[in-house]
Amino acid sequence: MGVRRELETNYDFEIVDEFLDHYAMMVDIVEPLIIDLEKSELYDRSVDELFRIFHNIKSAAGFLKMEPMIRLSTLVENALETLRTQSGPANKETVNWMLLISDTFVQWQEDLKLDNELSKIDFALLKLPDLETM
């Protein structure tokens, strides 16, 4: 049984459907926000919006007991909390790490569509980049 069918078995269809719709919208806007971290004038807005997105994913995944998504969202949320205390722009290492994170969430979206198990998290993503801004 894939992750989508498991969710639909354990939760009301409307809850799962709403999660999938919101998750798709959030995943679609993450990458441009990550790229905007490199722009001083957009840094604060982008960090705040990314924090909100990953917090929402973490909360929804927590309700649905999607452990890999909870763990990775928590890691990203913590990194973004650090970035919120700094002035931008973000360094290239941080942006590249965030783009790889985004790729994982995009892959999970595909896993959900195809009713596969959630793909494994690349262990390289668990090593935080140097979060110092420029």
C-alpha positions as CSV (number, residue, x, y, z in Angstrom):
1,M,0.0,0.0,0.0
2,G,1.3,3.4,-0.9
3,V,1.3,6.5,1.2
4,R,-1.7,8.0,-0.4
5,R,-3.9,4.9,0.0
6,E,-2.7,4.6,3.6
7,L,-3.7,8.2,4.3
8,E,-7.1,7.7,2.7
9,T,-7.6,4.6,4.8
10,N,-6.8,6.3,8.0
11,Y,-8.3,9.8,7.4
12,D,-11.3,11.3,5.9
13,F,-11.0,11.8,2.2
14,E,-11.7,15.5,2.4
15,I,-8.8,16.0,4.9
16,V,-6.4,14.0,2.6
17,D,-7.6,15.9,-0.5
18,E,-7.2,19.3,1.2
19,F,-3.7,18.3,2.4
20,L,-2.7,17.3,-1.1
21,D,-4.0,20.5,-2.7
22,H,-2.3,22.8,-0.1
23,Y,0.9,20.7,-0.3
24,A,1.0,21.1,-4.1
25,M,0.5,24.9,-3.8
26,M,3.2,25.2,-1.2
27,V,5.7,23.0,-3.1
28,D,5.1,25.1,-6.3
29,I,6.1,28.4,-4.6
30,V,9.1,27.2,-2.6
31,E,11.8,27.3,-5.3
32,P,11.3,30.9,-6.4
33,L,11.3,32.0,-2.7
34,I,14.6,30.1,-2.2
35,I,16.2,31.9,-5.2
36,D,15.0,35.2,-3.8
37,L,17.1,34.5,-0.6
38,E,20.0,35.7,-2.7
39,K,18.5,39.1,-3.2
40,S,19.0,41.6,-0.3
41,E,15.7,43.4,-1.0
42,L,13.7,40.1,-0.9
43,Y,15.5,38.2,1.7
44,D,13.3,39.0,4.8
45,R,10.1,38.4,3.0
46,S,11.4,35.1,1.5
47,V,12.7,33.8,4.8
48,D,9.4,34.6,6.5
49,E,7.3,33.0,3.8
50,L,9.5,29.9,3.6
51,F,9.3,29.6,7.4
52,R,5.5,29.8,7.2
53,I,5.4,27.1,4.5
54,F,7.6,24.6,6.2
55,H,5.8,25.2,9.5
56,N,2.5,24.5,7.8
57,I,3.9,21.4,6.1
58,K,5.3,20.2,9.5
59,S,1.9,20.8,11.2
60,A,-0.1,19.0,8.5
61,A,2.4,16.1,8.3
62,G,2.2,15.8,12.1
63,F,-1.5,15.5,12.0
64,L,-1.2,12.8,9.3
65,K,1.7,11.1,11.0
66,M,4.0,11.4,8.0
67,E,7.3,11.0,9.9
68,P,9.9,11.7,7.2
69,M,8.0,14.9,6.2
70,I,7.8,16.0,9.9
71,R,11.5,15.4,10.4
72,L,12.8,17.2,7.3
73,S,10.3,20.1,7.8
74,T,11.5,20.5,11.4
75,L,15.1,20.6,10.3
76,V,14.4,23.3,7.6
77,E,12.2,25.3,10.0
78,N,15.1,25.4,12.5
79,A,17.5,26.5,9.8
80,L,15.1,29.2,8.7
81,E,14.7,30.4,12.3
82,T,18.4,31.0,12.3
83,L,18.2,32.8,9.0
84,R,15.4,35.0,10.3
85,T,17.9,36.5,12.9
86,Q,20.3,37.6,10.2
87,S,20.2,40.1,7.4
88,G,20.6,38.8,3.9
89,P,21.3,37.8,1.3
90,A,21.8,34.1,1.9
91,N,25.1,32.5,0.8
92,K,25.3,30.1,-2.1
93,E,25.7,27.1,0.1
94,T,22.5,27.8,2.0
95,V,20.5,28.4,-1.3
96,N,21.9,25.2,-2.9
97,W,21.0,23.2,0.3
98,M,17.5,24.7,0.3
99,L,17.0,23.8,-3.4
100,L,17.9,20.2,-2.6
101,I,15.4,20.3,0.2
102,S,12.8,21.6,-2.3
103,D,13.6,18.7,-4.6
104,T,12.9,16.3,-1.9
105,F,9.5,17.8,-1.2
106,V,8.7,17.8,-5.0
107,Q,9.7,14.1,-5.1
108,W,7.3,13.4,-2.2
109,Q,4.6,15.2,-4.1
110,E,5.2,12.8,-7.0
111,D,5.2,9.9,-4.5
112,L,1.8,11.0,-3.2
113,K,0.4,11.3,-6.7
114,L,1.6,7.8,-7.7
115,D,0.7,6.2,-4.4
116,N,4.3,5.2,-3.7
117,E,6.0,5.1,-0.4
118,L,7.7,8.4,0.4
119,S,11.2,8.5,-1.0
120,K,14.1,8.2,1.5
121,I,15.7,11.5,2.6
122,D,19.2,11.9,1.2
123,F,21.5,11.8,4.3
124,A,23.6,14.7,2.8
125,L,20.6,17.0,3.4
126,L,20.9,16.4,7.2
127,K,24.2,18.3,7.3
128,L,23.3,21.9,7.7
129,P,25.1,24.4,5.5
130,D,27.0,27.4,6.8
131,L,24.0,29.6,7.5
132,E,26.0,32.8,7.8
133,T,24.6,35.4,5.4
134,M,26.9,37.5,3.2
